[in-house]
Amino acid sequence: MAGGAEQQQQAHRAGVLKQKNKHHKHGKHRTKGEIERENKGRVSVKTLSKKQKKEQRKQDRRHKASQLRRNKKDTVLTEKRQLGSKDGPPHLVAVITLHAGIDAQNALQLLRSAEMGSVYEGAGGGDSFGLVLPRFKQRLVFIKPNAADLHAVLDLAKVVDTLLFVLDPTEGWDSYGDYCLSCLFAQGLPSHVLVTQGISELSVKKRTEARRALCRVTESRFPEARLFSLDSAPDSALLLRHLASQKQRRLAFRSRRPYLLAQSACFEPGPGPLGTLRVSGYVRGRALDVNRLVHIVGHGDFQMSQIDAPRDPLPMAARGTRGGDMDMQEGDDEVRMLMRADPSRQESLQTEAQLDPMEGEQTWPSESELKEAEEALKQRKVARKVPKGTSDYQASWIMEREGESEGEEEEGESSDEEEEGDDRMEEQEDFMEEIDSQDGDVSEGEEEEEDVEECETLTESGRDDHYDEKIDVQEEREMVERYRQARSDQMFPDEVDTPLDISARVRFQRYRGLKSFRTSPWDPKENLPRDYSRIFQFQNFERTRKRVFTEAEEEGQEGAMVGWYVTVHIKEVPPSVMEHFQRGRPLVLVSLLPHEQRMSVVHMLVRRHPGNTEPIKSKEELVFQCGFRRFRASPIFSQHTSGDKHKLERFLRPNTPIVVSVYAPITFPTAGVLVFKQRANGMQDLVATGSLLKVDPDRVIVKRIVLSGHPFKILRKTAVVRYMFFNREDVLWFKPVELRTKWGRRGHIKEALGTHGHMKCVFDNQLPSQDTILMHLYKRVYPHWTFDPHVPEPASWVKNEAVVNPEEIEME
């Protein structure tokens, strides 16, 4: 018993450091249900005043979410059922051959001779026909563009519902067909169907092998596409069934804008060189408003004067025998006028902002501004030691040693502002001089001399007044040339040699130094070029884009509705537009959203196309296709980063996303971008693809140059640097700019030595003898106003077999 009592007394006791968990505070809060039962439907005044944030029950919130889902689903089903029906536009199919040895006329003949419906010749303009299928309650229009005309293929792909690709039974597509597919994928590919002819002519044993081989070829581009044969009438019936029930792919850049493909057009000359163009076609996308501007792809922006409603040339109820051909009849029924343009509501064709030359004039300051200037002047007064009897006016001219360099710096800033307003073509000349300054080859003997370059040790004695007596000027020049040739092979990015015939403070007077490229401030409104007075800018581009799209959806019930066959009267159109249509090329009309006719700075995010290796320099003329627009411009390239400053790229780098900036009409994203370069023979090569990034004139693009020097004498953290500058004034001018080295050291200029550009520098660590001292200078650059809406028709494309080494060309 005693032993048991001792065991009970030795039981463990918790110490003061034992973890103590908080108790659950139950009963001190009420659930939502209890609060609702207590209120008995009463709502506070604060809740009633907030209309946007209305309290709803859980069941009501579920019902609201289900209604939104149901409405979206019904909208999608309505659009799907409307396409090709009697209430919607006909199903538009473009037949494109991807091989030079394929003739699409055989495929069109099989589709035209289908006994499932009625055929209407010329229903789409040019080489086209309409097909009405009462069995499927569908209307289809087949149109065949000239496959050799790349612009015609791309323009049709922007508006058609389905692309019918005709493939070769053995090779699939040739080099030009692969080139067309690259352009179509980059622009935005709608629904598509793959068709081949000639497999049935093979023996039974070879059919399966040929079909498998062709499927392996098409898997690279179309991994989930189905391959159809088109050699007989049953094959054509199966293809038509698939087209009638195929799921449509939505392209964002055209779904938010009204557009139509011209099926017929006529031109009425006016009193001057311009006239009125009447274009007939089916409205697609959204409702067409007569007061909006219309863009004719490849020709420019115009105003509409009137919209009429003629007879539908492709009625669902066929008037002829089944399978028979019918010609389109025009003018049988009366034409009704739907709407006429209202001059007070019609949008203007003004593309540039009106420049007021007196806007930047200086006005006389007010009394309050004069008082503020006097108070600020009193605060700036600094106590100085001056001789007795010196007045305040005389004392203001007495400057200390440090103030002299500051005065020079202020003069340089004022010269920057004056030079910024001069002709900006000097920037291109500066760029070419910097590239040329890096030319040259290096012999083996010169490389050995560079390796054995000596480095002396700097003594701690004071400044030598006879420093210049030890310098041989001729030897200095020869050494400079050798160093320049030795570094030309290294191709250090942005490195520029300091000129000998002109001082650096004059040559680089537009440049400035930055403590940190990422964090140092740069005012986007500072020293803007004159071209910025011609463009438009949004206070918040993203908010404006959302507002424009929302208003377009709300106004979708006004105007010519989707599916209506209308005739649009476009005024002040040149006769070249009608000549373009008469040559068999497609005529595409798209209604512009608000502000899309105005000019601004457009930024596009692109990536170099792997099929092109030719170096593309900045400010080189290129051809752009951005959404529905096509134009020429000379862009500048910059890095795609998240900071507020973006470094200029002199070349379009491969395997790297690059931002391309140009002056162009405003376009709201999303939109595909294709960049072409025109050869001397008229061909246009695809060099880059991407998408529209944003419209922002405040995007700061900074050009960087790097001045380099060589350590001559080194003593721990101090070194004498030469060959960066060649006179004492340049050293004093760039003294405030921070120095960096290739090995990661940081430092600054302490003082100038002599009159030949040598300088004493101090760094944060020991400087290796093989290191190179660098000075980074920056200036903001802007694109040149080279926008040209006229793009010449490209020549027939042929693959360039020449192999180009971009590194060798860039070194040149």
C-alpha positions in Angstrom: 0.0 0.0 0.0 2.8 2.4 0.8 4.6 1.7 -2.4 1.3 2.4 -4.3 0.9 5.7 -2.5 4.5 6.7 -3.4 3.8 5.9 -7.1 0.7 8.2 -7.0 2.6 11.0 -5.4 5.3 10.8 -8.2 2.7 11.6 -10.9 3.8 14.1 -13.6 2.8 17.7 -13.2 2.6 20.1 -16.1 5.1 22.9 -16.1 4.5 26.6 -16.8 5.7 26.2 -20.4 3.0 23.7 -21.3 1.0 24.7 -24.4 -2.5 25.9 -23.6 -4.9 26.1 -26.5 -7.7 28.7 -26.5 -11.2 27.5 -25.8 -13.8 27.6 -28.6 -15.8 30.7 -28.1 -19.2 29.2 -28.8 -22.4 31.1 -28.5 -20.9 34.6 -29.0 -21.9 35.0 -32.6 -24.9 34.5 -34.7 -25.3 32.6 -38.0 -26.8 34.2 -41.1 -30.0 32.3 -40.6 -30.4 33.6 -37.0 -29.8 37.2 -38.1 -32.3 36.8 -40.9 -35.0 35.4 -38.5 -34.4 38.2 -36.0 -34.6 40.9 -38.6 -37.8 39.4 -40.1 -37.2 41.0 -43.5 -36.1 44.4 -42.2 -33.2 46.0 -44.0 -30.9 48.7 -42.7 -31.0 52.2 -44.4 -27.3 51.8 -45.3 -28.0 48.7 -47.2 -31.0 50.2 -49.0 -28.9 53.2 -50.2 -26.4 50.9 -52.0 -28.1 49.9 -55.2 -25.1 48.1 -56.7 -24.5 45.9 -53.6 -27.9 44.5 -53.0 -28.3 41.7 -50.4 -29.7 38.5 -51.8 -30.5 35.2 -50.3 -28.5 32.2 -51.0 -31.2 30.7 -53.1 -31.6 34.0 -55.1 -27.9 34.0 -55.8 -28.0 30.5 -57.2 -31.0 31.4 -59.4 -29.2 34.4 -60.7 -26.0 32.4 -61.6 -28.1 29.7 -63.3 -29.9 32.4 -65.3 -26.6 33.9 -66.5 -25.3 30.5 -67.6 -28.5 29.8 -69.4 -28.5 33.1 -71.2 -24.9 32.6 -72.3 -25.7 29.1 -73.5 -28.8 30.3 -75.4 -26.7 33.1 -77.1 -24.1 30.6 -78.3 -26.8 28.2 -79.6 -28.5 31.0 -81.4 -25.4 32.1 -83.1 -24.7 28.5 -84.1 -28.2 27.9 -85.5 -28.3 31.3 -87.2 -25.3 30.7 -89.4 -26.4 29.4 -92.7 -30.1 29.5 -91.9 -32.8 31.7 -93.5 -32.4 34.2 -90.6 -28.6 34.4 -90.7 -25.9 35.0 -93.2 -24.9 32.1 -95.5 -22.1 29.8 -94.4 -19.1 31.2 -96.2 -16.4 28.7 -97.3 -13.1 29.6 -98.9 -11.4 26.8 -101.0 -7.6 27.1 -100.9 -5.1 24.9 -102.6 -1.9 24.2 -100.7 0.0 22.6 -103.5 0.9 23.9 -106.9 0.0 20.5 -108.6 -3.6 20.6 -107.3 -6.5 22.0 -109.3 -9.4 23.1 -107.1 -11.8 23.2 -110.1 -12.4 19.5 -109.8 -13.4 19.8 -106.2 -15.7 22.8 -106.9 -17.3 20.9 -109.8 -18.2 18.0 -107.5 -19.6 20.4 -104.9 -21.5 22.3 -107.6 -23.0 19.1 -109.1 -24.3 17.9 -105.7 -27.9 16.9 -106.1 -28.8 17.8 -102.5 -29.7 21.4 -103.2 -29.9 24.3 -105.6 -26.9 26.1 -107.1 -26.7 29.9 -107.6 -23.8 31.0 -109.8 -21.9 34.2 -108.8 -23.4 34.3 -105.3 -20.1 35.5 -103.7 -18.5 37.6 -106.4 -15.8 36.4 -108.7 -15.2 32.7 -109.0 -17.9 31.6 -106.5 -21.3 30.0 -106.3 -24.1 29.5 -103.7 -25.6 26.3 -102.6 -29.0 26.0 -100.8 -29.5 22.7 -99.0 -33.2 22.3 -98.0 -32.5 19.0 -96.3 -30.1 20.6 -93.8 -31.8 24.0 -93.9 -28.5 25.5 -94.7 -27.1 28.0 -97.2 -23.5 27.8 -98.2 -21.3 30.1 -100.4 -18.1 28.7 -101.9 -15.5 31.1 -103.1 -12.1 30.3 -104.5 -9.4 33.0 -104.3 -6.2 33.1 -106.3 -3.8 31.0 -104.1 -0.8 32.8 -105.4 -2.1 36.2 -104.1 -1.2 36.1 -100.4 -3.2 39.3 -99.6 -6.4 37.8 -101.1 -6.0 34.6 -99.1 -5.4 36.5 -95.8 -8.3 39.0 -96.5 -10.7 36.1 -97.1 -9.5 34.2 -94.0 -10.5 37.3 -91.9 -14.2 37.0 -92.9 -15.0 33.4 -93.9 -16.6 30.9 -91.6 -14.7 27.8 -92.9 -11.4 27.3 -94.8 -11.5 24.3 -97.1 -7.8 23.2 -97.7 -7.2 21.0 -100.7 -4.1 18.8 -100.2 -1.9 16.7 -102.5 -2.5 13.0 -101.9 1.3 12.3 -101.5 3.0 15.4 -100.2 0.2 17.3 -98.6 1.5 20.8 -99.2 4.6 22.4 -100.8 6.8 25.2 -99.5 4.4 28.0 -100.5 1.5 26.1 -98.9 3.5 25.8 -95.6 4.2 29.6 -95.9 0.5 30.3 -96.3 -0.4 28.1 -93.3 2.2 30.0 -91.1 0.5 33.3 -92.0 -3.0 32.0 -91.4 -2.2 30.5 -88.0 -0.5 33.8 -86.9 -3.5 35.8 -88.1 -6.1 33.6 -86.6 -7.4 30.4 -88.2 -11.2 29.9 -88.4 -12.9 26.5 -88.7 -11.2 24.4 -91.3 -11.6 21.2 -93.2 -8.9 19.1 -94.9 -9.8 17.5 -98.3 -7.7 15.4 -100.7 -8.3 14.1 -104.2 -6.8 11.2 -106.0 -6.6 8.6 -103.3 -9.4 6.5 -104.7 -7.5 6.2 -108.0 -4.8 4.1 -106.2 -5.1 0.4 -105.8 -6.9 -1.0 -102.7 -3.7 -2.0 -101.1 -2.0 1.4 -101.5 -5.0 3.5 -100.4 -4.5 2.7 -96.7 -0.8 3.4 -96.8 -1.2 6.7 -98.7 -3.9 7.8 -96.3 -1.7 7.0 -93.3 1.3 8.8 -94.8 -0.8 11.9 -95.5 -2.2 11.8 -91.9 1.4 11.8 -90.6 2.2 14.9 -92.7 -0.9 16.8 -91.5 -0.5 16.0 -87.8 2.2 18.6 -87.4 -0.2 21.4 -88.3 -3.6 19.9 -87.7 -3.3 17.3 -84.9 -7.1 16.7 -84.5 -8.4 17.4 -88.0 -10.3 14.8 -90.0 -9.2 14.1 -93.5 -11.9 13.9 -96.2 -11.7 12.4 -99.7 -13.5 14.2 -102.5 -13.5 11.9 -105.5 -17.2 11.1 -106.0 -20.7 12.4 -105.3 -21.2 10.5 -102.1 -17.9 12.1 -100.8 -19.2 15.5 -101.6 -22.5 14.8 -99.8 -20.6 13.7 -96.7 -18.4 16.8 -96.9 -21.5 19.1 -97.1 -23.1 17.3 -94.1 -19.9 18.0 -92.1 -19.8 21.6 -93.1 -23.4 22.2 -92.1 -22.9 20.7 -88.6 -19.3 21.8 -87.9 -18.4 23.6 -84.7 -17.4 27.2 -85.4 -14.2 28.7 -84.0 -14.6 32.2 -82.6 -12.1 34.9 -83.6 -12.1 37.8 -81.1 -10.8 40.5 -83.5 -13.9 40.1 -85.8 -16.6 39.0 -83.4 -16.8 42.6 -81.8 -17.0 44.5 -85.1 -19.6 44.4 -88.0 -18.1 43.3 -91.3 -19.2 42.0 -94.7 -17.7 40.4 -97.8 -18.8 42.2 -101.0 -20.8 40.0 -103.3 -21.5 42.8 -105.8 -20.4 46.4 -106.2 -20.9 49.3 -108.5 -19.2 52.7 -108.7 -20.9 56.1 -109.4 -18.4 58.8 -110.3 -18.8 62.1 -108.6 -18.1 65.7 -109.7 -14.4 65.3 -108.7 -12.0 62.4 -108.9 -13.9 60.6 -106.1 -17.3 58.9 -106.2 -19.8 56.8 -104.4 -19.2 53.0 -104.1 -22.3 50.8 -103.5 -21.3 47.4 -102.0 -23.8 44.6 -101.4 -23.3 41.7 -99.0 -24.5 40.0 -95.8 -23.9 41.7 -92.5 -21.8 39.6 -90.1 -20.4 39.9 -86.6 -22.6 42.7 -85.1 -25.3 45.1 -86.3 -24.1 47.7 -88.8 -24.6 51.4 -87.9 -24.6 53.9 -90.8 -23.1 56.6 -88.6 -19.9 54.6 -87.9 -16.8 54.7 -90.2 -16.1 51.8 -92.4 -12.6 50.5 -93.3 -12.1 48.9 -96.7 -9.2 46.5 -96.2 -6.2 47.7 -98.2 -7.7 51.0 -99.2 -8.4 53.1 -96.1 -11.3 54.6 -93.9 -14.5 56.1 -95.4 -17.9 57.4 -94.3 -21.2 55.7 -95.2 -24.1 57.8 -96.5 -27.0 55.3 -96.7 -27.9 51.6 -96.2 -30.5 49.9 -98.4 -32.1 46.5 -98.2 -32.4 44.8 -101.7 -33.8 41.4 -102.4 -31.9 38.4 -100.9 -30.0 36.8 -103.8 -29.8 33.4 -102.0 -33.3 32.6 -100.7 -33.8 29.5 -98.7 -36.9 28.5 -100.8 -35.5 27.5 -104.1 -37.3 28.8 -107.2 -35.9 26.2 -109.6 -35.7 22.5 -110.0 -33.6 20.5 -107.5 -30.0 20.4 -108.6 -30.5 22.9 -111.4 -28.3 26.0 -111.9 -29.8 29.5 -111.2 -28.5 32.9 -112.1 -28.8 35.7 -109.7 -31.5 38.2 -110.6 -31.1 41.7 -109.5 -33.6 44.5 -109.6 -36.7 42.3 -109.6 -37.9 43.6 -106.2 -38.1 47.1 -104.8 -35.1 48.3 -102.8 -36.0 49.6 -99.4 -33.9 52.3 -97.7 -33.1 51.2 -94.1 -31.3 54.2 -92.7 -29.5 57.4 -93.8 -26.5 59.0 -92.1 -27.1 61.8 -89.6 -24.4 64.5 -90.0 -24.7 65.4 -86.3 -24.0 61.9 -85.1 -21.7 60.7 -87.8 -18.1 60.1 -86.8 -15.4 62.3 -88.3 -12.5 61.1 -90.5 -10.0 63.2 -88.6 -7.0 61.0 -87.9 -4.5 63.5 -86.4 -4.9 66.0 -83.6 -5.0 69.7 -84.7 -1.8 71.4 -83.7 -2.0 74.8 -82.0 1.3 76.6 -82.6 0.6 79.0 -79.8 -0.2 76.3 -77.2 3.4 76.1 -75.9 3.9 79.9 -75.7 5.1 81.4 -72.3 2.5 83.6 -70.6 3.3 86.4 -68.2 3.4 85.0 -64.6 0.7 86.1 -62.1 1.4 87.9 -58.8 1.0 84.7 -56.8 3.6 82.9 -59.0 6.0 85.9 -58.6 5.6 85.7 -54.8 6.3 81.9 -54.8 9.4 82.5 -56.9 10.7 85.1 -54.5 10.1 82.8 -51.5 11.8 79.9 -53.2 14.8 82.2 -54.0 15.1 83.2 -50.4 15.2 79.6 -49.3 18.0 78.8 -51.8 20.4 81.5 -50.4 23.6 79.9 -49.1 26.1 81.6 -46.8 29.5 82.2 -48.6 32.8 83.8 -47.7 33.2 86.9 -49.9 35.5 90.0 -49.7 34.2 92.9 -47.7 32.1 95.4 -49.6 30.8 92.8 -52.0 27.1 93.4 -53.0 24.5 90.6 -53.3 24.6 90.9 -57.1 28.4 90.5 -57.2 28.3 87.6 -54.7 25.8 85.7 -56.9 28.5 85.4 -59.6 31.2 84.1 -57.2 31.1 80.3 -57.5 33.1 77.6 -55.7 35.0 74.8 -57.4 32.2 72.3 -57.0 29.7 74.8 -58.4 31.6 75.1 -61.7 31.0 71.5 -62.7 27.3 71.9 -61.7 27.0 74.9 -64.0 28.5 73.0 -66.8 26.0 70.2 -66.2 23.1 72.6 -66.3 24.3 74.0 -69.6 24.4 70.4 -71.0 20.8 69.8 -70.0 19.7 73.0 -71.7 21.5 72.0 -74.9 19.8 68.6 -74.7 16.4 70.4 -74.7 17.4 72.5 -77.7 18.8 69.6 -79.7 15.7 67.5 -79.1 13.6 69.9 -81.2 16.0 69.6 -84.2 15.5 67.2 -87.1 15.2 63.7 -85.7 16.9 62.2 -88.7 20.2 62.8 -86.9 19.3 59.9 -84.7 19.5 57.5 -87.6 22.8 58.9 -88.6 24.1 58.5 -85.1 22.9 54.9 -85.1 24.8 54.1 -88.3 28.0 55.7 -87.0 27.8 53.6 -83.9 27.4 50.4 -85.9 30.2 51.4 -88.3 32.6 52.3 -85.4 32.6 48.6 -84.4 33.9 47.4 -87.8 37.3 45.8 -88.3 39.3 42.6 -87.9 42.0 41.7 -85.4 45.2 39.9 -86.4 46.9 37.3 -84.2 49.9 39.5 -83.5 47.6 42.3 -82.2 45.8 39.8 -79.9 49.1 38.7 -78.4 50.1 42.3 -77.8 46.8 42.9 -76.0 47.5 39.9 -73.8 50.9 41.1 -72.7 49.6 44.6 -71.9 51.4 45.8 -68.8 49.7 47.3 -65.8 51.7 49.6 -63.5 51.2 50.2 -59.9 50.0 53.6 -58.7 52.1 55.2 -56.0 50.4 57.0 -53.1 52.2 60.2 -53.8 50.2 63.4 -54.6 49.1 64.6 -58.0 52.0 65.0 -60.4 51.9 68.5 -62.1 54.2 67.3 -64.9 51.9 64.4 -65.8 51.7 65.3 -69.5 55.5 65.2 -70.0 55.5 61.4 -69.8 52.8 60.9 -72.5 53.6 60.2 -76.2 50.6 61.4 -78.2 51.4 59.3 -81.3 51.8 56.1 -79.2 48.5 56.9 -77.4 46.6 57.0 -80.8 48.1 53.8 -82.0 47.2 52.0 -78.7 43.6 53.3 -79.0 43.3 51.8 -82.5 44.6 48.5 -81.4 42.2 48.3 -78.5 39.3 49.1 -80.8 40.2 46.4 -83.2 40.7 43.8 -80.4 37.2 44.4 -79.0 35.4 44.4 -82.3 35.2 40.6 -82.3 33.7 40.5 -78.8 30.6 42.5 -80.0 29.8 43.8 -76.6 26.2 45.0 -76.7 25.7 48.7 -77.1 29.4 49.5 -76.9 30.4 52.6 -78.8 33.9 54.0 -79.3 34.5 57.6 -78.3 35.2 59.7 -81.4 38.6 61.5 -81.7 37.5 64.4 -83.9 34.7 65.6 -81.7 34.4 66.0 -78.0 32.3 63.4 -76.1 30.2 66.0 -74.3 29.0 67.3 -77.7 28.7 63.9 -79.5 26.7 62.4 -76.5 24.9 65.5 -75.3 21.5 64.0 -75.5 22.4 61.1 -73.2 22.2 60.9 -69.5 23.4 58.6 -66.8 21.1 56.5 -64.5 22.0 55.2 -61.1 19.7 52.2 -61.7 18.0 51.4 -65.0 15.1 49.7 -63.1 14.4 52.2 -60.3 15.7 55.6 -61.5 12.8 58.0 -62.5 12.2 59.1 -66.1 9.4 61.6 -66.8 7.4 60.3 -69.8 6.3 63.8 -70.7 9.8 65.2 -70.9 11.1 66.7 -74.2 8.5 65.1 -76.4 9.0 65.3 -80.2 6.8 67.4 -82.4 5.0 64.4 -83.8 3.4 63.8 -80.4 1.3 66.8 -81.0 -0.4 65.0 -83.9 -1.5 61.9 -82.0 -4.2 61.0 -79.5 -3.8 59.5 -76.1 -6.2 57.9 -73.6 -6.0 58.6 -69.9 -6.6 54.9 -69.2 -6.5 52.7 -72.3 -7.7 49.5 -70.7 -10.7 51.3 -69.2 -11.6 52.9 -72.5 -11.3 49.5 -74.3 -13.8 47.9 -71.9 -16.2 50.8 -72.2 -16.1 50.8 -76.0 -16.8 47.0 -76.1 -19.6 47.4 -73.6 -21.2 50.2 -75.5 -20.9 48.1 -78.7 -22.8 45.3 -77.1 -25.5 47.6 -75.9 -25.9 49.2 -79.3 -26.1 45.9 -81.1 -29.9 46.2 -81.5 -29.6 49.3 -83.7 -28.8 49.4 -87.4 -28.7 46.6 -90.0 -28.9 43.3 -88.1 -26.7 40.3 -88.6 -27.8 38.2 -91.5 -29.5 41.0 -93.5 -28.5 41.4 -97.1 -27.8 45.1 -97.5 -26.3 47.6 -99.9 -23.9 50.1 -98.3 -23.4 53.5 -100.0 -19.8 54.7 -99.3 -19.0 58.2 -100.3 -15.7 59.8 -101.5 -14.1 56.6 -102.6 -11.4 56.5 -105.3 -12.1 54.5 -108.4 -9.1 52.2 -107.7 -11.2 50.4 -105.2 -13.7 49.3 -107.9 -10.8 48.3 -110.2 -9.4 46.2 -107.4 -12.8 44.4 -107.1 -13.1 43.9 -110.9 -9.8 42.1 -111.0 -11.3 39.3 -109.0 -9.9 40.2 -105.6 -12.1 40.1 -102.5 -13.5 43.4 -101.1 -13.8 43.3 -97.3 -15.6 46.0 -95.3 -15.4 46.3 -91.6 -17.1 48.9 -89.4 -14.7 50.6 -87.0 -15.2 51.1 -83.3 -15.0 54.6 -81.8 -11.5 56.2 -81.9 -10.1 53.5 -84.2 -9.5 56.0 -87.0 -7.2 58.2 -84.9 -3.4 58.0 -84.8 -1.4 57.1 -81.8 1.7 55.0 -80.8 0.8 51.3 -81.2 2.9 48.6 -79.5 2.9 45.1 -80.8 4.4 42.0 -79.1 6.0 39.8 -81.8 8.4 36.9 -82.0 10.8 36.2 -84.8 9.5 33.7 -87.3 11.9 30.6 -87.5 11.7 30.4 -91.2 13.5 33.8 -91.7 17.1 34.4 -90.5 17.9 37.6 -92.3 18.8 40.4 -89.8 16.2 43.1 -89.4 17.5 46.4 -88.1 15.5 48.9 -86.2 13.9 51.7 -88.2 13.8 49.5 -91.3 10.6 49.7 -93.4 8.3 46.7 -92.8 4.8 45.7 -93.8 2.3 45.1 -91.0 -1.1 43.3 -90.9 -2.7 44.2 -87.6 -6.3 42.9 -87.3 -8.1 44.1 -90.4 -5.5 46.8 -91.2 -2.5 46.6 -93.6 0.1 49.3 -93.7 3.8 50.1 -94.0 6.0 51.7 -91.3 9.5 51.9 -89.9 9.3 50.6 -86.3 11.7 50.6 -83.4 12.3 47.5 -81.3 12.4 47.3 -77.5 12.6 44.7 -74.8 9.4 43.3 -73.3 9.8 43.9 -69.5 7.6 44.8 -66.6 9.5 48.0 -65.7 8.7 51.6 -66.5 11.7 51.9 -68.9 12.4 49.5 -71.8 15.8 49.1 -73.5 16.0 49.7 -77.3 17.0 46.7 -79.4 19.0 47.5 -82.5 18.0 44.2 -84.2 15.0 41.9 -84.2 16.4 39.1 -82.0 15.5 35.5 -82.6 13.8 33.3 -79.8 13.0 36.4 -77.8 9.7 38.4 -77.5 10.2 41.9 -78.9 7.9 44.9 -78.7 7.5 46.7 -82.0 6.4 50.4 -81.7 5.0 52.5 -84.6 2.8 55.4 -85.3 -0.5 53.8 -86.5 -4.3 54.0 -86.2 -5.7 52.9 -82.8 -6.8 49.3 -82.7 -8.3 47.7 -79.6 -6.9 44.3 -78.6 -7.1 41.4 -79.3 -5.7 41.3 -82.8 -3.2 39.2 -84.6 -0.1 40.8 -86.0 2.0 39.7 -89.1 5.2 41.5 -90.0 6.6 41.2 -93.5 9.7 42.4 -95.2 9.5 43.2 -98.9 12.3 42.0 -101.1 13.8 43.9 -104.0 11.8 41.7 -106.5 8.5 42.5 -104.8 8.1 39.4 -102.7 7.1 39.7 -99.0 8.7 37.4 -96.5 7.1 36.7 -93.1 9.7 37.8 -90.5 7.7 38.0 -87.3 4.3 37.1 -85.8 2.5 38.1 -82.6 -0.4 40.1 -81.3 -1.4 43.7 -80.4 -0.1 44.7 -77.0 -1.5 48.1 -76.2 -1.7 51.8 -77.4 0.4 53.9 -75.1 2.5 57.0 -76.1 3.9 57.1 -72.5 5.9 53.9 -72.9 9.5 55.0 -72.4 11.9 53.4 -74.8 15.5 54.1 -73.9 18.6 53.7 -76.1 21.8 52.7 -74.3 25.4 53.2 -75.3 28.4 52.0 -73.4 31.7 53.9 -73.3 34.7 51.7 -72.4 38.1 52.5 -70.9 41.2 50.5 -69.9 42.9 50.5 -66.5 46.4 51.9 -66.9 47.6 51.9 -63.3 46.0 50.1 -60.4 46.4 50.5 -56.6 43.9 48.4 -54.7 40.5 50.2 -55.2 42.0 53.1 -57.1 42.9 53.1 -60.8 44.0 55.4 -63.6 41.7 54.8 -66.6 42.5 55.9 -70.2 40.9 55.7 -73.7 37.4 56.4 -72.4 37.8 60.2 -73.1 40.5 62.2 -74.8 40.3 65.6 -73.2 40.0 67.0 -69.7 36.7 68.7 -70.3 34.9 65.5 -71.2 36.1 63.9 -68.0 34.8 66.7 -65.9 31.5 66.7 -67.9 30.8 63.0 -67.2 32.2 63.0 -63.7 28.8 62.5 -62.0 28.0 59.3 -63.9 28.6 56.0 -62.2 31.2 53.6 -63.6 30.9 49.8 -63.9 33.2 47.0 -65.0 32.7 43.7 -66.8 33.7 41.9 -63.6 31.0 43.6 -61.5 32.8 46.4 -59.8 31.2 49.8 -59.3 32.9 53.2 -58.9 33.1 56.8 -59.9 35.5 59.4 -61.3 37.5 61.1 -58.6 39.5 63.6 -60.7 40.9 64.3 -64.1 44.6 63.8 -64.8 46.3 65.8 -67.4 44.7 67.0 -70.7 44.5 63.8 -72.7 41.5 62.2 -71.0 43.2 60.2 -68.2 41.2 60.0 -65.0 41.6 58.7 -61.5 38.7 56.4 -60.5 37.7 54.8 -57.2 35.9 51.4 -57.1 34.2 49.4 -54.4 36.7 46.5 -54.6 40.1 45.5 -56.0 40.2 45.9 -59.7 41.7 43.1 -61.8 44.2 44.1 -64.5 42.2 42.4 -67.3 39.0 44.2 -66.4 37.3 46.8 -68.6 35.7 50.0 -67.2 32.3 50.9 -68.6 30.1 53.9 -68.5 26.4 53.5 -69.4 24.5 56.4 -71.0 20.9 56.6 -72.0 18.5 58.6 -74.1 14.9 58.2 -75.0 14.0 57.4 -78.6 10.8 57.7 -80.5 9.5 56.0 -83.7 9.6 57.9 -87.0 6.4 59.1 -88.6 6.6 56.7 -91.6 3.0 55.4 -91.6 1.8 54.6 -95.2 -1.6 52.9 -95.6 -0.8 51.9 -99.2 0.9 48.5 -99.5 1.9 47.3 -103.0 0.6 44.0 -104.1 3.2 41.3 -103.5 4.8 39.2 -106.2 4.4 35.4 -106.3 6.3 34.0 -103.3 9.2 31.7 -103.9 11.2 30.2 -101.0 14.6 31.8 -100.5 17.2 29.0 -100.5 20.1 31.2 -99.6 21.6 30.4 -96.2 22.3 33.6 -94.2 24.5 33.8 -91.1 23.0 36.6 -89.1 26.0 36.9 -86.8 28.4 37.7 -89.6 26.0 40.3 -91.1 25.5 41.9 -87.7 29.3 42.2 -87.3 29.5 44.1 -90.5 
